[in-house]
Amino acid sequence: MKKSLSLVSAAAFFAICTVGCGAPANTVHTVDDLNGKKIGTQLGTTGYIFAGDVEGATVEGFDNGEDAIEALKKGKIDAVIIDSEPAHEFVKNNKGIQILSDVFAEEEYSIAYRKDNTELGEKIDEALTELKYDGTLARIERNWIGNNPSQVSFKPDMNIERSGALIMATNAEFPPYESEMNGEIVGIDVDIMRAVCDELGYTLKIENMDFDSILDAVKSGKADVGVAGISVTPEREQEVNFTQSYATSTQVIITRKDKK
């Protein structure tokens, strides 16, 4: 008579299957291992652009990072390239995946605005300078990044007189910079723009859309600014203008954990 599966064996089996039963073993342990591999990224992001430079790699674009992570867990791709802060959120919420110690690339985030709207761009730059100087940006980041972030949103000053709305185009699939929580879009970028609107006397209005639609929305005037962890590239500078940077991030590599 065969012995029943022990609790230890059952636990080990479950740990493997959280990554995806039948998924191939992890073969990416360093940046150099990406050569010739299948890499998943979010469409329209710098990760998608940078991944295209990896020698012999096949790059698969996804509508959002969560879909890329699911493909990784099931063994459909070998690695995911994504910004570091969302990467930590995904690893925290998904068993069987890990962030490699190798940094893939470094980048800075800026606010996009229409090329013929330089007055708005200058005003936002002045506001960002003031918010950096008085420590507001640092306090906002601490609310969302760290071991035990409070995730308490920035509260606009209700005593400020406001003249019109500032429309922000974003993609709420990028925690902790922007995501949906209890039916509301929250995060670092949202709080920064609320603080900017306090400085400029605007009411913030948020339009959620696909990431690769944001710059088109800014160009067409459907949105005043694009704020979604957007880094500056020469290609993007041909379409829109950018403010000074307000945050620095790194592109990291997520892989399946090695099977034991």
C-alpha positions, 0 to 999 in steps of 0.5 A: 500500500502506498503511503499518503503524501506527507504534509512536508511533500504537500507543502513543497508541491504547493509552493512549486504550483504557485509559480505554475505547475509545469513551468520551466526552471528559471534560467535568468540569474543576471542581466547577461542571461537575458540574451536570447530569452523571452522578456515581458514588459508593459507596452509603451514603457521604457522597459519595453524600449530598453528590452528591445536592445537585449541581444537575441531576446524576444520582447512580448508587450502586455497591457499592464504589469500584472499580465506580464507577471502571470505569463512569467509564473506560467512559464510563457516568458523567462523574465519581466522588466519593470520599474522597481517600485511596482516590482516590489509590489508584485513580488510581495503579492505573488509567491514564487517570483523574485527581483534580481540584484542586477539593476537593468537600467536607471531613469527619472520620472517627469510630467509631460505637457503639450509643446505649445503650452510652455506657460503651464510647463513653467508653472508646474516646474516652479511648483515642483521646485517649491515642493522639493524645497519644503519637503512635500515631495519627500513626505509624499514618497514616504507615505507610499514607499518603504516597509510599512507605508501609511498609504495616506493620500495628500489632503488638498488645502480646502482654503485655496481658491481654485480657478479651473481644473487641471486634467491629468492623464494616467494609467492606474496599473503602476503601484505605488505611483498610481493604482485603484483603491476602493474605487479611487485612483491613488498613489505618489503621482496623484498626491504630487499633482494634488500638491502642484494644484494647491500651488497653482490654484487648480482642481485636479481631474484624473483620466485613467487610460492605457499607458501608451495612450497618455502622450496622445491625450496630452498632444490632442488636448484631451489632457493637460498633463501626463503623469504615470511614472513617465521617463524622458526619451528622445522619441517622447521629446518629439511628441511632448515637453517635459518638466524637471524630474520629480522621482528617480527609479530603476528598471529591474528584472523579475524572474521565477524563483529557482526550484528546489 
